[in-house]
């Protein structure tokens, strides 16, 4: 009669399998981020990534069953790498301006973001829709908090609604990204966002129509 395998003895094998799987998943994401950054989303189908890694399409689908799951994982990983400094966020519009400057070097990843945004409003992409909706919810809340701090410090007029100004900042930033992708020589997102910073009235500014 065969003796049952000892759990402790089996553990290294299982852990080795998990580790190998984790390493392979990271390898896939590394390759996908490279491909998207260099070539854009169109060149990054599941099959092209599998071919670049020398693995079968079926093996790739084991880790990422669909194109949506792969694109979302790539964008999440890209965000994690971008957020290396947790205290980077200093001001609502200023941080977006810095992000616009960094994005000039990776147009393919900007295209990935706009692709996810477009997919999110179409039927058949429930995971993407949930991801983008949650992302906008978090981003509005984070930016609104920064705006309230600026209002308390007198840098932004305190009668402006923080959530509305946060939504406006996101709309401007995202719209500029689309325009820049279509005509990069005509649109300077960093410069336009700097203009928006100057337009937002500071504390103590006389409201339009009010007596001086």
Backbone as a printed PyTorch tensor [residue, N CA C, xyz], in Angstrom:
tensor([[[  0.8470,  -1.1930,   0.0000],
         [  0.0000,   0.0000,   0.0000],
         [  0.8840,   1.2440,   0.0000]],

        [[  0.5660,   2.1630,  -0.8760],
         [  1.3720,   3.3820,  -0.9740],
         [  1.0600,   4.3230,   0.1680]],

        [[  2.1070,   4.8420,   0.8020],
         [  1.9190,   5.7820,   1.9100],
         [  1.5410,   7.1510,   1.3670]],

        [[  0.6590,   7.8620,   2.0640],
         [  0.2910,   9.1950,   1.6180],
         [  1.4960,  10.1250,   1.6630]],

        [[  1.5310,  11.0490,   0.7010],
         [  2.6510,  11.9980,   0.6460],
         [  2.6330,  12.8940,   1.8590]],

        [[  3.8330,  13.1560,   2.3850],
         [  3.9490,  14.0400,   3.5420],
         [  3.7090,  15.4860,   3.1030]],

        [[  2.8600,  16.2070,   3.8510],
         [  2.5210,  17.5750,   3.4590],
         [  3.7460,  18.4600,   3.4020]],

        [[  4.6450,  18.3220,   4.3950],
         [  5.8230,  19.1690,   4.4170],
         [  6.7270,  18.8760,   3.2320]],

        [[  6.8070,  17.6040,   2.8520],
         [  7.6530,  17.2420,   1.7280],
         [  7.0850,  17.7610,   0.4220]],

        [[  5.7640,  17.8240,   0.3470],
         [  5.1320,  18.2770,  -0.8810],
         [  5.1540,  19.7870,  -1.0140]],

        [[  5.2930,  20.4730,   0.1100],
         [  5.2090,  21.9340,   0.0990],
         [  6.2110,  22.5950,  -0.8370]],

        [[  7.5160,  22.2080,  -0.8020],
         [  8.4670,  22.8620,  -1.6970],
         [  8.0580,  22.7750,  -3.1590]],

        [[  7.5150,  21.6010,  -3.5690],
         [  7.0960,  21.4530,  -4.9570],
         [  5.9670,  22.4120,  -5.2820]],

        [[  4.9870,  22.4860,  -4.3600],
         [  3.8660,  23.3990,  -4.6080],
         [  4.3450,  24.8280,  -4.6250]],

        [[  5.2070,  25.1810,  -3.6700],
         [  5.7150,  26.5480,  -3.6300],
         [  6.5370,  26.8600,  -4.8740]],

        [[  7.2840,  25.8540,  -5.3370],
         [  8.0570,  26.0560,  -6.5540],
         [  7.1680,  26.3240,  -7.7430]],

        [[  6.0200,  25.6070,  -7.7840],
         [  5.0690,  25.8380,  -8.8710],
         [  4.4580,  27.2200,  -8.8030]],

        [[  4.0990,  27.6480,  -7.5840],
         [  3.5410,  28.9940,  -7.4210],
         [  4.5660,  30.0490,  -7.8230]],

        [[  5.8010,  29.8360,  -7.3890],
         [  6.8470,  30.8130,  -7.6890],
         [  7.0830,  30.8940,  -9.1940]],

        [[  7.1010,  29.7410,  -9.8400],
         [  7.2990,  29.7190, -11.2840],
         [  6.1490,  30.4200, -11.9960]],

        [[  4.9320,  30.1860, -11.5070],
         [  3.7740,  30.8350, -12.1060],
         [  3.8130,  32.3360, -11.9290]],

        [[  4.2150,  32.7780, -10.7300],
         [  4.3180,  34.2140, -10.4610],
         [  5.3810,  34.8580, -11.3360]],

        [[  6.5090,  34.1560, -11.4960],
         [  7.5800,  34.6920, -12.3320],
         [  7.1570,  34.7650, -13.7900]],

        [[  6.4380,  33.7490, -14.2660],
         [  5.9750,  33.7570, -15.6480],
         [  4.9640,  34.8820, -15.8740]],

        [[  4.0790,  35.0900, -14.9170],
         [  3.1030,  36.1720, -15.0460],
         [  3.8050,  37.5360, -15.1040]],

        [[  4.8150,  37.7130, -14.2470],
         [  5.5740,  38.9690, -14.2600],
         [  6.3010,  39.1390, -15.5900]],

        [[  6.8130,  38.0380, -16.1380],
         [  7.5130,  38.0960, -17.4230],
         [  6.5490,  38.5280, -18.5270]],

        [[  5.3440,  37.9860, -18.4940],
         [  4.3360,  38.3580, -19.4890],
         [  4.0070,  39.8500, -19.3900]],

        [[  3.8270,  40.3380, -18.1590],
         [  3.5010,  41.7570, -17.9760],
         [  4.6560,  42.6510, -18.4170]],

        [[  5.8810,  42.2580, -18.1140],
         [  7.0470,  43.0310, -18.5530],
         [  7.0650,  43.1600, -20.0770]],

        [[  6.8470,  42.0370, -20.7450],
         [  6.8720,  42.0440, -22.2090],
         [  5.7110,  42.8630, -22.7660]],

        [[  4.5600,  42.7320, -22.1420],
         [  3.3920,  43.4610, -22.6160],
         [  3.5810,  44.9680, -22.4410]],

        [[  4.1160,  45.3840, -21.2970],
         [  4.3610,  46.8090, -21.0730],
         [  5.3640,  47.3310, -22.1020]],

        [[  6.3950,  46.5500, -22.3690],
         [  7.3830,  46.9650, -23.3740],
         [  6.7270,  47.1180, -24.7390]],

        [[  5.9100,  46.1350, -25.1330],
         [  5.2770,  46.1640, -26.4400],
         [  4.3000,  47.3280, -26.5660]],

        [[  3.5080,  47.5440, -25.5190],
         [  2.5350,  48.6410, -25.5650],
         [  3.2600,  49.9790, -25.6220]],

        [[  4.2950,  50.1350, -24.8000],
         [  5.0250,  51.4040, -24.7780],
         [  5.6560,  51.7100, -26.1280]],

        [[  6.1560,  50.6620, -26.8070],
         [  6.8700,  50.8720, -28.0660],
         [  5.9600,  50.8610, -29.2870]],

        [[  4.9020,  50.0570, -29.2530],
         [  4.1150,  49.8240, -30.4590],
         [  2.6430,  50.1980, -30.3250]],

        [[  2.1860,  50.4450, -29.1100],
         [  0.7710,  50.7400, -28.9310],
         [ -0.0440,  49.4910, -28.6970]],

        [[ -1.3240,  49.6800, -28.4810],
         [ -2.2020,  48.5680, -28.1170],
         [ -2.4840,  47.6600, -29.3000]],

        [[ -2.5770,  48.1790, -30.5060],
         [ -2.9610,  47.3760, -31.6630],
         [ -2.0110,  46.2130, -31.9180]],

        [[ -0.7340,  46.4240, -31.6040],
         [  0.2570,  45.3840, -31.8710],
         [  0.3780,  44.3960, -30.7200]],

        [[ -0.4830,  44.5230, -29.7200],
         [ -0.3070,  43.7240, -28.5060],
         [ -1.4640,  42.7600, -28.2740]],

        [[ -1.7990,  41.9950, -29.2780],
         [ -2.8000,  40.9620, -29.0960],
         [ -2.2150,  39.8500, -28.2470]],

        [[ -3.0720,  38.9660, -27.7920],
         [ -2.5880,  37.8390, -26.9900],
         [ -1.5740,  37.0140, -27.7740]],

        [[ -1.8380,  36.7830, -29.0390],
         [ -0.9400,  35.9300, -29.8290],
         [  0.4260,  36.5800, -30.0490]],

        [[  0.4540,  37.8860, -30.2730],
         [  1.7450,  38.5390, -30.5110],
         [  2.5970,  38.5320, -29.2510]],

        [[  1.9720,  38.6730, -28.0840],
         [  2.7180,  38.6010, -26.8310],
         [  3.2490,  37.1870, -26.6250]],

        [[  2.4100,  36.1860, -26.8890],
         [  2.8470,  34.7940, -26.7430],
         [  4.0150,  34.4970, -27.6720]],

        [[  3.9350,  34.9660, -28.9050],
         [  5.0260,  34.7260, -29.8600],
         [  6.3160,  35.3720, -29.3850]],

        [[  6.2240,  36.6010, -28.8560],
         [  7.4290,  37.3030, -28.3980],
         [  8.0840,  36.5840, -27.2290]],

        [[  7.2790,  35.9030, -26.4140],
         [  7.8010,  35.2050, -25.2370],
         [  8.1760,  33.7600, -25.5490]],

        [[  7.8270,  33.2980, -26.7390],
         [  8.1410,  31.9190, -27.0880],
         [  7.2790,  30.9090, -26.3690]],

        [[  6.0310,  31.2910, -26.0580],
         [  5.1060,  30.3580, -25.4110],
         [  3.8680,  30.2200, -26.2850]],

        [[  3.0620,  29.2190, -25.9990],
         [  1.8590,  29.0060, -26.7970],
         [  0.7670,  29.9870, -26.3790]],

        [[ -0.1590,  30.1750, -27.2970],
         [ -1.3080,  31.0380, -26.9950],
         [ -2.1000,  30.4710, -25.8260]],

        [[ -2.2150,  29.1410, -25.7760],
         [ -2.9520,  28.4910, -24.6820],
         [ -2.2610,  28.7410, -23.3440]],

        [[ -0.9260,  28.7220, -23.3260],
         [ -0.1940,  28.9800, -22.0790],
         [ -0.4350,  30.4020, -21.6020]],

        [[ -0.4570,  31.3500, -22.5320],
         [ -0.7070,  32.7370, -22.1570],
         [ -2.1170,  32.9050, -21.5880]],

        [[ -3.0780,  32.2240, -22.2080],
         [ -4.4730,  32.3370, -21.7490],
         [ -4.6670,  31.7080, -20.3720]],

        [[ -3.7380,  30.8550, -19.9600],
         [ -3.8050,  30.2990, -18.6060],
         [ -3.6670,  31.4210, -17.5750]],

        [[ -2.8330,  32.4110, -17.8780],
         [ -2.6020,  33.5280, -16.9560],
         [ -3.5730,  34.6790, -17.2070]],

        [[ -3.9030,  34.9180, -18.4620],
         [ -4.7930,  36.0210, -18.8240],
         [ -5.8030,  35.4940, -19.8470]],

        [[ -6.9570,  35.0280, -19.3810],
         [ -7.9120,  34.3730, -20.2740],
         [ -8.4560,  35.2570, -21.3930]],

        [[ -8.4170,  36.5700, -21.2280],
         [ -8.9790,  37.4500, -22.2500],
         [ -8.0870,  38.6610, -22.4670]],

        [[ -8.3010,  39.3210, -23.5880],
         [ -7.5560,  40.5460, -23.8880],
         [ -7.8380,  41.6030, -22.8310]],

        [[ -9.1000,  41.7330, -22.3910],
         [ -9.4450,  42.7350, -21.3720],
         [ -8.6440,  42.5060, -20.0930]],

        [[ -8.5610,  41.2520, -19.6480],
         [ -7.8280,  40.9560, -18.4170],
         [ -6.3510,  41.2870, -18.5530]],

        [[ -5.7870,  41.0230, -19.7280],
         [ -4.3790,  41.3260, -19.9540],
         [ -4.1400,  42.8390, -19.9560]],

        [[ -4.9870,  43.5970, -20.6590],
         [ -4.8150,  45.0540, -20.7210],
         [ -4.9820,  45.6880, -19.3390]],

        [[ -5.9540,  45.2050, -18.5830],
         [ -6.1450,  45.7380, -17.2330],
         [ -4.9430,  45.4340, -16.3420]],

        [[ -4.4250,  44.2190, -16.4430],
         [ -3.2630,  43.8530, -15.6300],
         [ -2.0590,  44.7090, -15.9980]],

        [[ -1.8950,  44.9830, -17.2770],
         [ -0.7770,  45.8160, -17.7250],
         [ -0.9220,  47.2280, -17.1700]],

        [[ -2.1260,  47.7770, -17.2530],
         [ -2.2980,  49.1490, -16.7640],
         [ -2.1130,  49.2210, -15.2470]],

        [[ -2.6290,  48.2200, -14.5220],
         [ -2.4370,  48.2010, -13.0640],
         [ -0.9430,  48.1410, -12.7200]],

        [[ -0.2110,  47.2740, -13.4300],
         [  1.2180,  47.1370, -13.1690],
         [  1.9450,  48.4370, -13.5040]],

        [[  1.5690,  49.0600, -14.5850],
         [  2.1730,  50.3460, -14.9550],
         [  1.9230,  51.3960, -13.8750]],

        [[  0.7010,  51.4360, -13.3390],
         [  0.3910,  52.3980, -12.2760],
         [  1.2250,  52.1380, -11.0320]],

        [[  1.3950,  50.8590, -10.6740],
         [  2.1970,  50.5100,  -9.5050],
         [  3.6240,  51.0140,  -9.6810]],

        [[  4.1730,  50.8340, -10.8620],
         [  5.5480,  51.2740, -11.1170],
         [  5.6500,  52.8010, -11.1250]],

        [[  4.6040,  53.4590, -11.5970],
         [  4.6070,  54.9180, -11.6340],
         [  4.4950,  55.5210, -10.2370]],

        [[  3.8650,  54.7800,  -9.3270],
         [  3.6190,  55.3070,  -7.9850],
         [  4.7050,  54.8820,  -7.0080]],

        [[  5.9250,  54.8920,  -7.4510],
         [  7.0270,  54.4940,  -6.5840],
         [  7.1550,  55.3900,  -5.3730]],

        [[  6.8420,  56.6800,  -5.5330],
         [  6.9110,  57.6180,  -4.3990],
         [  5.5100,  57.9020,  -3.9150]],

        [[  5.1010,  57.3720,  -2.7500],
         [  3.7250,  57.5160,  -2.2980],
         [  3.2910,  58.9500,  -2.0760]],

        [[  4.2170,  59.8630,  -1.7960],
         [  3.8060,  61.2310,  -1.5130],
         [  3.9110,  62.1300,  -2.7300]],

        [[  3.9330,  61.5350,  -3.9230],
         [  4.0990,  62.3180,  -5.1210],
         [  2.9740,  63.3400,  -5.3090]],

        [[  1.7510,  62.9690,  -4.9640],
         [  0.6290,  63.8730,  -5.1790],
         [  0.7520,  65.0770,  -4.2550]],

        [[  0.8720,  66.2450,  -4.8680],
         [  1.0400,  67.4750,  -4.0960],
         [ -0.0670,  68.4790,  -4.3750]],

        [[ -0.5520,  68.4990,  -5.6060],
         [ -1.6460,  69.4010,  -5.9570],
         [ -2.4630,  68.7700,  -7.0620]],

        [[ -3.7400,  69.1310,  -7.1240],
         [ -4.6540,  68.4800,  -8.0530],
         [ -4.2010,  68.6300,  -9.5000]],

        [[ -3.9970,  69.8460,  -9.9430],
         [ -3.6420,  70.0770, -11.3400],
         [ -2.1470,  69.8940, -11.5520]],

        [[ -1.3430,  70.2820, -10.5680],
         [  0.1030,  70.1660, -10.7040],
         [  0.5590,  68.7450, -10.9450]],

        [[ -0.0290,  67.7740, -10.2510],
         [  0.3530,  66.3800, -10.4410],
         [ -0.0110,  65.9030, -11.8410]],

        [[ -1.1770,  66.3390, -12.3530],
         [ -1.5730,  65.9570, -13.7010],
         [ -0.6190,  66.5580, -14.7250]],

        [[ -0.1560,  67.7680, -14.4450],
         [  0.7990,  68.4180, -15.3490],
         [  2.1030,  67.6220, -15.3910]],

        [[  2.5860,  67.1740, -14.2380],
         [  3.8040,  66.3650, -14.1970],
         [  3.6020,  65.0290, -14.9150]],

        [[  2.4070,  64.4520, -14.7570],
         [  2.1040,  63.1970, -15.4300],
         [  2.0990,  63.3830, -16.9460]],

        [[  1.5510,  64.5170, -17.4120],
         [  1.5270,  64.7990, -18.8480],
         [  2.9420,  64.8810, -19.4030]],

        [[  3.8480,  65.4600, -18.6230],
         [  5.2430,  65.5600, -19.0620],
         [  5.8750,  64.1710, -19.1670]],

        [[  5.6060,  63.3000, -18.1860],
         [  6.1760,  61.9430, -18.2190],
         [  5.6010,  61.1280, -19.3680]],

        [[  4.3200,  61.3410, -19.6660],
         [  3.6510,  60.5320, -20.6790],
         [  4.1840,  60.7540, -22.0870]],

        [[  4.8760,  61.8630, -22.3020],
         [  5.4290,  62.1110, -23.6330],
         [  6.3730,  60.9980, -24.0600]],

        [[  7.0030,  60.3520, -23.0950],
         [  7.9750,  59.3010, -23.4060],
         [  7.3170,  57.9440, -23.6760]],

        [[  6.0280,  57.7960, -23.3280],
         [  5.3700,  56.4900, -23.4660],
         [  3.9870,  56.6530, -24.0990]],

        [[  3.9190,  57.1190, -25.3410],
         [  2.6050,  57.3220, -25.9710],
         [  1.7670,  56.0520, -26.0430]],

        [[  2.4330,  54.8910, -26.1650],
         [  1.6800,  53.6480, -26.2330],
         [  0.8950,  53.3690, -24.9680]],

        [[  1.4450,  53.7320, -23.8040],
         [  0.7420,  53.5140, -22.5430],
         [ -0.3750,  54.5410, -22.3580]],

        [[ -0.2040,  55.7260, -22.9340],
         [ -1.3090,  56.6890, -22.9400],
         [ -2.4390,  56.1580, -23.8180]],

        [[ -2.0670,  55.5510, -24.9380],
         [ -3.0650,  54.9400, -25.8150],
         [ -3.7920,  53.8080, -25.0960]],

        [[ -3.0610,  53.0320, -24.2900],
         [ -3.6970,  51.9660, -23.5180],
         [ -4.7720,  52.5390, -22.6070]],

        [[ -4.4670,  53.6480, -21.9330],
         [ -5.4490,  54.2700, -21.0350],
         [ -6.6960,  54.7160, -21.8120]],

        [[ -6.5000,  55.3470, -22.9530],
         [ -7.6530,  55.8070, -23.7240],
         [ -8.4420,  54.6220, -24.2890]],

        [[ -7.7420,  53.5310, -24.5960],
         [ -8.4280,  52.3160, -25.0560],
         [ -9.3130,  51.7440, -23.9560]],

        [[ -8.7870,  51.6890, -22.7430],
         [ -9.5820,  51.2000, -21.6140],
         [-10.7920,  52.1070, -21.3760]],

        [[-10.5940,  53.4200, -21.4940],
         [-11.7040,  54.3650, -21.3000],
         [-12.7860,  54.1310, -22.3410]],

        [[-12.3750,  53.9190, -23.5970],
         [-13.3470,  53.6830, -24.6720],
         [-14.0680,  52.3560, -24.4720]],

        [[-13.3170,  51.3110, -24.1010],
         [-13.9340,  50.0000, -23.8670],
         [-14.9470,  50.0660, -22.7240]],

        [[-14.6530,  50.8790, -21.7130],
         [-15.4870,  50.9220, -20.5070],
         [-16.9020,  51.4050, -20.7770]],

        [[-17.0960,  52.1930, -21.8260],
         [-18.4420,  52.7180, -22.1100],
         [-19.1780,  51.8700, -23.1350]],

        [[-18.5900,  50.7430, -23.5340],
         [-19.2340,  49.8490, -24.4870],
         [-19.7150,  48.5890, -23.7720]],

        [[-20.6840,  47.9430, -24.3840],
         [-21.1600,  46.6720, -23.8470],
         [-20.1080,  45.5940, -24.0630]],

        [[-20.0860,  44.6210, -23.1750],
         [-19.1850,  43.4910, -23.3440],
         [-17.8470,  43.6360, -22.6630]],

        [[-17.6770,  44.7010, -21.8520],
         [-16.4090,  44.8870, -21.1340],
         [-16.6980,  45.1960, -19.6560]],

        [[-17.3910,  44.2990, -18.9470],
         [-17.7870,  44.6110, -17.5700],
         [-16.6200,  44.8500, -16.6230]],

        [[-15.5480,  44.0850, -16.7610],
         [-14.4040,  44.2530, -15.8620],
         [-13.7290,  45.5950, -16.1010]],

        [[-13.6170,  45.9740, -17.3690],
         [-13.0010,  47.2620, -17.6980],
         [-13.8640,  48.4070, -17.2090]],

        [[-15.1720,  48.2670, -17.3800],
         [-16.0810,  49.3240, -16.9140],
         [-15.9680,  49.5100, -15.4010]],

        [[-15.9390,  48.4160, -14.6600],
         [-15.8250,  48.5030, -13.2040],
         [-14.4890,  49.1220, -12.7980]],

        [[-13.4160,  48.7140, -13.4770],
         [-12.0920,  49.2520, -13.1590],
         [-12.0460,  50.7590, -13.3880]],

        [[-12.5270,  51.2150, -14.5360],
         [-12.4610,  52.6350, -14.8510],
         [-13.3930,  53.4460, -13.9570]],

        [[-14.5700,  52.9170, -13.6650],
         [-15.4830,  53.6360, -12.7700],
         [-14.8700,  53.7860, -11.3810]],

        [[-14.2900,  52.7030, -10.8620],
         [-13.6480,  52.7690,  -9.5450],
         [-12.4430,  53.7100,  -9.5670]],

        [[-11.7080,  53.6800, -10.6640],
         [-10.5360,  54.5490, -10.7610],
         [-10.9430,  56.0190, -10.7320]],

        [[-11.9750,  56.3660, -11.4930],
         [-12.4480,  57.7520, -11.4960],
         [-12.9790,  58.1550, -10.1200]],

        [[-13.6490,  57.2390,  -9.4470],
         [-14.1680,  57.5360,  -8.1130],
         [-13.0290,  57.8580,  -7.1510]],

        [[-11.9830,  57.0190,  -7.1700],
         [-10.8230,  57.2550,  -6.2920],
         [-10.0980,  58.5430,  -6.6650]],

        [[ -9.9200,  58.7510,  -7.9620],
         [ -9.1800,  59.9200,  -8.4120],
         [ -9.9210,  61.2050,  -8.0550]],

        [[-11.2380,  61.2260,  -8.2440],
         [-12.0200,  62.4160,  -7.8690],
         [-11.8890,  62.7030,  -6.3830]],

        [[-11.9670,  61.6410,  -5.5760],
         [-11.8650,  61.8230,  -4.1250],
         [-10.4850,  62.3420,  -3.7270]],

        [[ -9.4350,  61.7640,  -4.3150],
         [ -8.0650,  62.1980,  -3.9860],
         [ -7.8340,  63.6490,  -4.3960]],

        [[ -8.2650,  63.9910,  -5.6120],
         [ -8.0590,  65.3530,  -6.0900],
         [ -8.8990,  66.3490,  -5.2960]],

        [[-10.1180,  65.9720,  -4.9480],
         [-10.9650,  66.8640,  -4.1670],
         [-10.3400,  67.1600,  -2.8050]],

        [[ -9.7070,  66.1510,  -2.2090],
         [ -9.0360,  66.3640,  -0.9240],
         [ -7.8730,  67.3410,  -1.0700]],

        [[ -7.1080,  67.1990,  -2.1430],
         [ -6.0080,  68.1300,  -2.3880],
         [ -6.5340,  69.5480,  -2.6160]],

        [[ -7.6500,  69.6480,  -3.3280],
         [ -8.2490,  70.9640,  -3.5860],
         [ -8.7140,  71.6020,  -2.2750]],

        [[ -9.2970,  70.8050,  -1.3940],
         [ -9.7340,  71.3480,  -0.1040],
         [ -8.5410,  71.8570,   0.7070]],

        [[ -7.4180,  71.1420,   0.6300],
         [ -6.2190,  71.6220,   1.3220],
         [ -5.7670,  72.9600,   0.7460]],

        [[ -5.7920,  73.0600,  -0.5870],
         [ -5.4190,  74.3290,  -1.2140],
         [ -6.3970,  75.4400,  -0.8380]],

        [[ -7.6630,  75.0800,  -0.7080],
         [ -8.6510,  76.0800,  -0.3060],
         [ -8.3990,  76.5470,   1.1280]],

        [[ -8.0880,  75.6110,   2.0100],
         [ -7.8200,  75.9680,   3.4070],
         [ -6.5770,  76.8430,   3.5230]],

        [[ -5.6300,  76.6480,   2.6050],
         [ -4.3880,  77.4330,   2.6250],
         [ -4.5160,  78.7350,   1.8430]],

        [[ -5.6880,  78.9830,   1.2450],
         [ -5.8960,  80.2140,   0.4970],
         [ -5.3740,  80.1830,  -0.9180]],

        [[ -4.9870,  79.0080,  -1.4100],
         [ -4.4490,  78.9330,  -2.7680],
         [ -5.5490,  78.8110,  -3.8190]],

        [[ -6.7260,  78.3450,  -3.4040],
         [ -7.8900,  78.2480,  -4.2970],
         [ -9.0900,  78.8360,  -3.5660]],

        [[ -9.9000,  79.5600,  -4.2840],
         [-11.0620,  80.1900,  -3.6520],
         [-11.9730,  79.1410,  -3.0320]],

        [[-12.4070,  79.3720,  -1.8100],
         [-13.1010,  78.3230,  -1.0630],
         [-14.5810,  78.2030,  -1.3850]],

        [[-15.1180,  79.0670,  -2.2670],
         [-16.5260,  78.9050,  -2.6290],
         [-16.6980,  78.0100,  -3.8670]],

        [[-15.5950,  77.4690,  -4.3920],
         [-15.6770,  76.5280,  -5.5090],
         [-15.8810,  75.1210,  -4.9640]],

        [[-16.7330,  74.3550,  -5.6300],
         [-16.9870,  72.9880,  -5.1900],
         [-15.7860,  72.1060,  -5.5310]],

        [[-15.2150,  71.4620,  -4.5150],
         [-13.9870,  70.6800,  -4.7070],
         [-14.2030,  69.4980,  -5.6420]],

        [[-15.3470,  68.8120,  -5.5040],
         [-15.6130,  67.6590,  -6.3730],
         [-15.7810,  68.0910,  -7.8250]],

        [[-16.4670,  69.2210,  -8.0350],
         [-16.6530,  69.6980,  -9.4120],
         [-15.3170,  70.0940, -10.0330]],

        [[-14.4760,  70.7550,  -9.2650],
         [-13.1710,  71.1510,  -9.7890],
         [-12.2960,  69.9270, -10.0560]],

        [[-12.4280,  68.8960,  -9.2230],
         [-11.7000,  67.6470,  -9.4610],
         [-12.1670,  66.9990, -10.7660]],

        [[-13.4820,  66.9600, -10.9810],
         [-14.0230,  66.3840, -12.2180],
         [-13.5590,  67.1700, -13.4370]],

        [[-13.5410,  68.4950, -13.3130],
         [-13.0800,  69.3320, -14.4110],
         [-11.6070,  69.0590, -14.7290]],

        [[-10.7890,  68.9250, -13.7020],
         [ -9.3630,  68.6670, -13.9050],
         [ -9.1430,  67.3460, -14.6320]],

        [[ -9.8930,  66.3090, -14.2490],
         [ -9.7740,  65.0060, -14.8980],
         [-10.2190,  65.0990, -16.3530]],

        [[-11.3360,  65.7920, -16.5830],
         [-11.8550,  65.9220, -17.9460],
         [-10.8540,  66.6340, -18.8440]],

        [[-10.2380,  67.6960, -18.3300],
         [ -9.2400,  68.4190, -19.1140],
         [ -8.0420,  67.5280, -19.4060]],

        [[ -7.5330,  66.8350, -18.3950],
         [ -6.3620,  65.9840, -18.5640],
         [ -6.6210,  64.8650, -19.5660]],

        [[ -7.7520,  64.1720, -19.4180],
         [ -8.0530,  63.0600, -20.3190],
         [ -8.3000,  63.5500, -21.7390]],

        [[ -9.0060,  64.6660, -21.8790],
         [ -9.2490,  65.2090, -23.2100],
         [ -7.9690,  65.6340, -23.8950]],

        [[ -7.0550,  66.2120, -23.1360],
         [ -5.7680,  66.6160, -23.7040],
         [ -4.9660,  65.4060, -24.1770]],

        [[ -5.0760,  64.2930, -23.4400],
         [ -4.3420,  63.0920, -23.8350],
         [ -4.8180,  62.5880, -25.1940]],

        [[ -6.1300,  62.6090, -25.4210],
         [ -6.6630,  62.1640, -26.7120],
         [ -6.1770,  63.0900, -27.8270]],

        [[ -6.2760,  64.4050, -27.5970],
         [ -5.8200,  65.3560, -28.6100],
         [ -4.3300,  65.1830, -28.9040]],

        [[ -3.5410,  64.9470, -27.8500],
         [ -2.1010,  64.7790, -28.0220],
         [ -1.7850,  63.5240, -28.8220]],

        [[ -2.5030,  62.4230, -28.5690],
         [ -2.2750,  61.2030, -29.3290],
         [ -2.5710,  61.4120, -30.8090]],

        [[ -3.6120,  62.1930, -31.1020],
         [ -4.0010,  62.4210, -32.4900],
         [ -3.0930,  63.4170, -33.2000]],

        [[ -2.5750,  64.3940, -32.4630],
         [ -1.7450,  65.4360, -33.0840],
         [ -0.7340,  65.9500, -32.0660]],

        [[  0.3180,  65.1650, -31.7870],
         [  1.2620,  65.5090, -30.7120],
         [  1.9900,  66.8360, -30.9230]],

        [[  2.1820,  67.2440, -32.1660],
         [  2.8900,  68.4990, -32.4100],
         [  2.0230,  69.7240, -32.1270]],

        [[  0.7050,  69.5270, -32.1170],
         [ -0.1990,  70.6630, -31.9620],
         [ -0.6380,  70.8800, -30.5170]],

        [[ -0.4810,  69.8720, -29.6740],
         [ -1.0260,  69.9490, -28.3120],
         [  0.0770,  69.6920, -27.2940]],

        [[  0.2260,  70.6190, -26.3720],
         [  1.1740,  70.4800, -25.2680],
         [  0.3610,  70.4040, -23.9740]],

        [[  0.0920,  69.1660, -23.5320],
         [ -0.7610,  68.9830, -22.3630],
         [ -0.2150,  69.6460, -21.1160]],

        [[  1.0910,  69.5780, -20.9380],
         [  1.7070,  70.1820, -19.7580],
         [  1.4590,  71.6960, -19.7450]],

        [[  1.6120,  72.3440, -20.8920],
         [  1.4320,  73.7900, -20.9680],
         [ -0.0310,  74.1810, -20.7330]],

        [[ -0.9510,  73.3810, -21.3020],
         [ -2.3760,  73.6900, -21.1310],
         [ -2.7900,  73.5260, -19.6760]],

        [[ -2.2850,  72.4910, -19.0110],
         [ -2.6240,  72.2970, -17.6010],
         [ -2.0060,  73.3820, -16.7260]],

        [[ -0.8670,  73.8990, -17.1270],
         [ -0.2880,  75.0320, -16.4040],
         [ -1.2000,  76.2590, -16.5410]],

        [[ -1.7760,  76.4080, -17.7330],
         [ -2.7360,  77.4910, -17.9440],
         [ -3.9590,  77.3150, -17.0450]],

        [[ -4.4440,  76.0690, -16.9260],
         [ -5.5880,  75.8190, -16.0600],
         [ -5.2740,  76.1860, -14.6110]],

        [[ -4.0570,  75.8870, -14.1660],
         [ -3.6460,  76.2730, -12.8130],
         [ -3.7650,  77.7770, -12.6100]],

        [[ -3.4040,  78.5390, -13.6480],
         [ -3.4650,  79.9910, -13.5210],
         [ -4.8980,  80.5150, -13.5860]],

        [[ -5.7480,  79.7960, -14.3020],
         [ -7.1380,  80.2420, -14.4500],
         [ -7.9340,  80.0310, -13.1710]],

        [[ -7.6780,  78.9200, -12.4610],
         [ -8.4340,  78.6460, -11.2370],
         [ -8.1910,  79.7800, -10.2490]],

        [[ -9.2560,  80.4680,  -9.8130],
         [ -9.0730,  81.6350,  -8.9530],
         [ -8.5220,  81.2810,  -7.5770]],

        [[ -7.6160,  82.0950,  -7.0990],
         [ -7.0230,  81.8690,  -5.7830],
         [ -7.9000,  82.4660,  -4.7030]],

        [[ -7.6010,  82.1380,  -3.4450],
         [ -8.3560,  82.6640,  -2.3270],
         [ -8.3050,  84.1750,  -2.3090]],

        [[ -9.4580,  84.7750,  -2.0110],
         [ -9.5310,  86.2220,  -1.9130],
         [ -9.8680,  86.8930,  -3.2230]],

        [[ -9.9610,  86.1020,  -4.3240],
         [-10.3180,  86.6880,  -5.6030],
         [-11.7700,  87.1450,  -5.5910]],

        [[-12.0310,  88.3050,  -6.1150],
         [-13.3960,  88.8100,  -6.1520],
         [-14.2230,  87.9950,  -7.1220]],

        [[-15.3750,  87.5490,  -6.6850],
         [-16.2390,  86.7410,  -7.5530],
         [-16.7460,  87.5970,  -8.7050]],

        [[-16.9680,  86.9920,  -9.9120],
         [-17.4710,  87.7340, -11.0360],
         [-18.7810,  88.4380, -10.6970]],

        [[-18.8560,  89.7260, -11.0160],
         [-20.0830,  90.4790, -10.7720],
         [-20.1650,  91.0710,  -9.3850]],

        [[-19.2500,  90.6800,  -8.5050],
         [-19.2930,  91.2000,  -7.1410],
         [-18.5770,  92.5320,  -7.0900]],

        [[-18.9830,  93.4200,  -6.1640],
         [-18.3010,  94.7120,  -6.0700],
         [-16.8620,  94.5510,  -5.6520]],

        [[-15.9620,  95.3450,  -6.2250],
         [-14.5490,  95.2820,  -5.8940],
         [-14.3040,  95.8530,  -4.5220]]])
